[in-house]
Amino acid sequence: MMTPFRTYCRSLLPAFLLVSAAASGQVIAPSGPLSADPARAAFIPAKAPAALQRTAALPLPFFDDFTSPLEGPPNATNWDSRGGAYVSNRLALAPLTRGAATLDGLKANGLSYSGSIGVSYGTLDSLKSQPIDLSGLTTSSGVYLSFAWQAGSIGSAPNLNTSSTPVKLELFLKNTSGTWVPAWSYNSQRVRTGFRQQLINLNNTQYLHGGFQFMFVATGNASDNSDNFSIDYVVLDRNRTGVLDTDTVFVDVATGAGLVNGNPSGGLRSPLRRFTAMPVWQFNAAASPTSELNPALGVNLTNLEKNLPRPIDVLGTVRDLSTGATVGTWLQSQSPIPARQRQYPQVGPATAQPIPNTAAAKRLRYTLALNSRDIPRALPNDTISRDVELNNYYAYDDGTAERFISLPALPSGQAVSYAYRIDLNQPDHVGGLRLYPVYPGNNFITGTATPDFGSRSVTIGVWDDNGGKPAATPRATKTVTIPAVAPTTAALDYFQINFDQPVPVSGTVYVGYLQPPGSRDLPYGLDVNNSFPPGYLWNRSSVGVWDSVRLAPRRGALMMRPVMTNTVTTASASAREAAAYSLYPNPAHGPVSIAGPGFARAAVLDAVGRTVWEQPAAQAGQPTLPLPPLAPGVYTVRLTLADGRTVGRRLMIE
């Protein structure tokens, strides 16, 4: 049986305090399964799920390789969206083609099925097809359903199936009387499998009707995402042979996920050599326009044909999404993909295409596209892309959490800490830190197993370099309270904490957070599809000793992002001066006016501190802000005064 969350978190205490390898100076930091995944709530369909149910049955052939959507509930054209299955290219390990549907213990809104932190086994996600018209077919029509399945995910292997802890994946078929008939099942062996093909014979009169459906159902721990199963490449058609070795062969060469001898999940590797995102001015200050680019960018390809190698043309391009301009080409090749090769690496150097050193923040899209001459239904899986942001922050993560990592809120001693090493290309200032809290956490003070959505205190810090590790005393700290969230959503995304004044830094610096003694614990997101350079994540124990960190059981990147200010020290105006400014209308859904003393320029920041609008130079200081359409939510209007100090005023957009 899986350890309850409370006991599991308490079991982490020796790891953070005592487990270190004297020879290597490393702390082994365990990670845990998510009992909430806030990112999923963003993909809930705008329409009520019931409204997405089809009224007319689908014709043959039925096909889905889950290349669409890029992330979120399965395509409502083929599937009932109410089952909680989650389509992405970040959870399954080495899927046949880009994207797979994952079934686990988290619902579509990212909260667990059990609603508790204690272990609770039961029915998890399901994946049910829309009705399919099999009427008019006979038992000699050669009707078969095939699919690829996997036990486990990038996060973990599923728990062992027993009579008291059922962990399994099942397939059910709807017969003519509307009864769901069990047709296939897999009982978990506590191992992470590769994708395996399965072929199901439908040449039976009870299935050959106008409203046929099939449904995958997962069973396991309903309190977190530890028990995972994934589905890929579903084909239902007539005139099939029923021979597994030949009936799961298709004219299809596709992009997949990850790279052989690298991380087997996720999409393209990061186009950046050291980071997944970095400040644009730090990128521009590198030794050359390609110094910060990845020399080995790529992804696995899959050839689903049996005997023939497939000659394909591969084209890698990069486009600046901020301007819409095509920057150039980073890969052009032509080569045969070996027959039945399920993990064939296609790699090219991102350094082949320099990025213009312009001062504006930018989002770049790196695309890899195959000219594979596939059958039409398989063409969408020939293209894969990855965005990289050059803005005002550093990141080693891609913005999605597959597991959590936590520092214990100890009853006494010094504050325990995590800090990332950042090697700067030029002197700069650290303005703050973005953290990705994962709710629900556990309340170590009360020791209860009840999900804890309450507020937490956290301290961020900046440390100088001391012989290759953080200094004993931070240069600057700032303590704030991360607010409570509603249990119905648990969606917080990144939470940005700003220093009172930006902290000047140069060379090597360490930025991270401290967990004060006696406070409430709050787990933070761990992106398992990306990682940091060896020796770049550091842990400070309760007795003040710094050690580098090795994550267990897998690699990953702690989701915290230092925010830089481009060497500009901008002090905030006093509260009294700030109170002299007001916004109207507020809430707003169009232009906003500013009442108060004069100012030099204005900008609008989103909830995590990203600039979404800046006052054009020709309008600098004007009291009316002609804002573009912005998504509803909470924003900050930042006013820069003539002496360089700033004023922030809260703005609601309806």
C-alpha positions, 0 to 999 in steps of 0.5 A: 500500500502506498504511504499516506501523504502525511507520513510520506512527507515526514519520511522526507525529513531525514533526506533533507537533514541527514542523507548526504554523500560525504564523498560527493557532498550531495544531498539526495532530495526525494520528490513526490506525486502530485495531489493537485495539478493546478495547470490542468484547470486552465484547459477545462472546456468553456462549454459544459461537458454535456454539451460536447456529447455528439448526437450523431454516431461517427463513421469508420475509420476511427483514429486518434493519435492524440496530437490534438489538442497540444494539452488538455482534455481529449478531442471532443469530436472523438471522445466524451470530455467528462472522463478526466483523461489528460492529453499532453506530450509531457507525461507518457514515456516515449509515446509512438507519436507526439502526444498521448492520453494519460489516465490518473488520480487527478480530475480535469480541474487538477484536484484528486478524486478522493479529496483527501491526502490519505491513500484511497483506492478507487476508480480514476480517469476514464476515456470513452469514445463518442458513439461509432456507427458499426451498423451494416457490418457483419462478423466477416467484416474484419472489424478490429480495435487497436491501441497502444498502452503504457503503465506508468509515466515520467513521474512514477511507476504505478503501484502493485495491484493487489486485492486491497490496492487495485491498480489496473487499466481496463477496456469495456465495449458497449453491446447492443443492449447498452451494457458495458462488457469487459474486453481487456485488462492489465493489472499493474506489476509496479513497473513502468512499461514501454508502449505495447500494442493491443488488438481487440476483435469486434467481429461479434454481433453484440458490438455491430450496432449504430451506437457502439462505444468503447471505454478505458477505465483506470483504477488506483490511488485516487488521492494523487497522480502516482498511478498512471496509464497512457493510451496512444494511436487508437485505430478502429476500422474494417477489413483488418487482418486481426494479426497483431504483427501486421495489423498494427503497422501503418504508413506513418513516420512521426515526431515523438517525444524526448531523445534516446539517451536523454529524457524520454518524455517531453517535446523538443529539448530546450533551444537554450544550452543552459536554461529554458528561458533567460533575460533577453539582455543576458542572452545578448551579452553572451560571447556570441549570438549562438553561445547560449543556444543548444548544440543538440536540439532534437526529438525522437522519431518513430517509423510505424512501417514494418519492413521498409525504411522511409526516406524523409526530409526534415526541416527545422525553423525558428520564428519570432512570435513577438513580431511574426518574422521568420528568423531562419533555419536550424536544421535541414536533412534527408535520411531514411528512418529504419523500419519499425524503429520506435525511438530514432533520434533526430538532432540538429544544432540550434546554433546553426541559426543565430538569434538577432541581438535586439533589445526587445523581449521575444518569444521564439518558436523552434519547429521541426517538421517532417516531409514524410509522405504519410497517409492524410490522417497521420500528417499532423504528427509530422510537426513538433515545436517548442517555444523559448522566452527571452524576457526578464527571468531565468528558468530551468523548468518549462512551466509544468509540474509532474511531481512536487518537491518540498522543504520541511517546516521544522520546529526549530533550527535555522531555516532550510533552503533551496537555491539555484546557481545562475552564471551571469553574462553581465552584471545585473540586479535580482528583482525577485523570485517566482515560485510555483506552489502546489496545493494541497499541501500538508499542515505539519503543525497540526499533523492532519491528513486534511488537504491544506489550502491555507496561506504560507510564509516564505522567505526568498534570498540571494547569496553570493558565491563562496568557492563554488557554493552559496555563502553562509549568509544571504545578501538580501532576503524578503519574507511574504505570505503566499495567500490561501486558495479556494479548495475548488480550484487550487490554481495559483500558477507562479507567485512572484515575490519582489525584493524591496529594492533590486539586489545588485549581482555579478558573476556567479550568484545563487537565488532561492527560498527559505522555509522558516522554522515552525511555519506551514509546509508548502510543496513546490512544483517539480518539472520532470521533463527538464533539469539543471546542470549538475551541481547547480541546485543547492540545499541548506540544512537546519544547521547551516550546511550547504550541499549540492542536490541530486533529485530522486528517483528521477531528474527534474527542475524545481520550479522557481525563476529568478526575475532580473531588472537589467542592472536598473535599481528602481526603488518604490515610492512611499505608501503615502506618495503611491496613495495619491494615484488612482485608476478609473474605471476600475474594474475596467474593460477598455481605456483606463485613466490615471488621477494624480501627480505627473509621472514619466511612463506607465506599464501594465504587469500580469499576476506573475510580473510579466509586462503585457503592455507599455506606454508608447514613447509618444504617449509617455506620461499621458493620464489615459492608457489605451489598453489593448484587450486583456484577459479578465483578471488582476493586473498591476499598473506600474508608474515610473516617476521622474526620479526613477522610483515606481508606483504600483496600483491594482487594476481589475480587468473584466 
